[in-house]
Amino acid sequence: MADQRVVGATGGSIAEAAVRDFQAGLRGDLLCSDDDGYDVTRRVFNGMVDRRPAVIVRCAGTADVIRGVGFAQAHDLPLSIRGGGHSVAGSAVCDGGLMLDLSGMKGIRIDPARRTAQAQPGLTLGEFDHETQAFELATTLGVISMTGIAGLTLGGGLGWLNGKYGLACDNLLAADVVTADGRLLAASPAEHDDLFWAIRGGGGNFGVVTSFTYRLHPVGTVLGGGVTYPPARAREALRFYHEFASTCPDELSTAASLGLAEDGRPVVSVAACYCGPIEDGERVLRPLRAFGPPSADGIQPMPYLALQSGSDAGFPFGRQHYWKSSYLQDLSDDAVEVLLRFVAEKPSPISGVGLQQMCGAASRVDPAATAFPHRERHYDFLILSQWDDPADSARNVGWTRAFFEAMGPFLERGVYANNLGEEGEDRVKAAYGANYERLAALKQKYDPTNLFHLNHNITPTLR
């Protein structure tokens, strides 16, 4: 570190001796703006995010996390936490504060007999799945393999196995959490059960999770892939998909997407994962594959790892991203017309619209059982705008906002926190729904000074 004097967000500097002492107590690296690796480490998935922490700690283990939390608290530094860095809001990176980079903490231990995995927060979905699939085991974890397990799980964790096995947070058995006062707490149904409740959907508001213990399930070869319908049948395909998805068995999870065909007309695709016996899946998916008929059919038995990484190429690191999201229960004729009209006008060919199904086991959990409240059979509706040239930002953001506003009459108030950008307090409250007040009370208990505020923040409330 060339210059060991840290200048914080408020302009005040921290004495060189204090920084040197802090660095000496770390096992990992301490980076300032002129150090090698600083610019690479502060970059996140969303290229629109360009923030400059005063200092970055590349944590080598839990002790570094504890020390970093204490240093930020003692010197009144904004504190941000990076796991996979995949959040569209970019809250993993702060301006003028301390960023804890957990991406190097990738330890994982599988217990195939007990069907559990103990995993550190720097793992991506792909890395986690690589280890569990050696034993033909898996748990629900998103749909893009570069996503970090930590943020995904803390925000709920919708994925291909949600119909059969629930969300990622439903499969969390225990966690180790560094709280704002520097303690390492074991959170589980038996210890600090209120904290355990809060981190299953309450995001990073309550501390830094340094270890996750998950329940695993037998998953090896699945019947997966997708079908694409001819543009001329886009309207009928969306209506058919809604009817089909409404009757899916737990073993089947689906997601519809809208894009443009080569001739510029809207086109509908449906991806699927059947995690039961292949012969049963063939029967269940037969109507989906017969309707249209599809112009392309890629559904086939495949390794679960192949399904999890199948969409990765469409979301490279560093593109400009702006998303709008909510929940949608019904694909009415009017909603379908809005969807098709705006997709036809999208300014970026690489933007898209997704309707990921929340179904089965995930939809039957009591909304008060975990902090994640949105337990209904519905779609996670996402306008995922992405483009390469920053000069195109205004046009793409404007289209996304206009599209979302036009869809407003058909949407529920809630929103999946993992899809939420920086959209204000009302949208944050919509993400936590009926559980917000309980979460705010627990925030007061575990983080009364709101040290962990660079997230979809829950304000501490005095009880």
C-alpha angles and dihedrals in degrees: 000000000000098000116030096189110102120208112204132210093271093053096253117129129225117227117261092235092056091050091047091050090048092050093048091058094055128093091196129058129282115213131193127186097275096047125106110260096025097109094043092049095049093053118101137186095273109070091201089072112088109162129151119215116206088229137004125207115203096206117219094186148336094295090061090051092052091048092048093050090050093049093050091048094047095049098037094242123161107251126212129179125215122196111151094344090225100127112119089219090061092220090149087083126059133193115241096351142088120291118199107208109202095172092107093057098092105145117140134174122193122202102195093183094056092031094231136130126203108201138178121232099249093071121109122217091256093052092047093047091048090062098041094046090061083076095035089250131129144160131209109285120155128276105263115070097213092063116109117246094222103061092036093055096042090053094049106271116237114195149145094289098049095107095057103028108019129237127324090258090053089059095049109113100177143343140198110229130190105211130205093267091057098255122138107223127190106223119198140120087281100044129039088348092175090059089046089054092049098051092054094084102345094097124216095328097110107046145300114301110216098176135026124195113202136189111237130208135202106271124150122133113018132186100246148144130082151270129225122207127213114269090240089065098044095116094047091044093057092048091046091047092054092052092046095047092049091066101039117137118236092261091064126073121176142184129195122207135189126213139139129282121223090268091056097253121129114264130195125217129181124204121197143188121195110186099184131078110326094230090055090048092052089057095045093048096044095096091050090052095044099050116098088356096261119250087218132020119188099161111130142132108287141160112273088237090060092053093048093053098036095101098040096102091063094061110049119179117267105026120135109265134190120167138185121191146171140145124280124193104179133038095210122181090256092050091049091053092053092048094051095043095053096040088055089056100045111138096212122056091210095056119098148172124241133196106190113187122237104198149135119015094006092056094049098058115110107259089229095050092084133011089258102092108181100096104156136110100260144111129274096228112206131178099200108192117186133164138161108227117068088210088071094057100102093052094048096044090048092052092048094051093046091049092050092048091051090051092049097099090058100044133091119237094246127090134195105250092217090063096045123112127191097304106142139262097297092058091047089054089049089055092056095035119175091359095062098096093049089048091050091053091051090047088058090052099047104026109018094162092049094237088159097058102124093095136061085314129222111200115227112246126201112238 
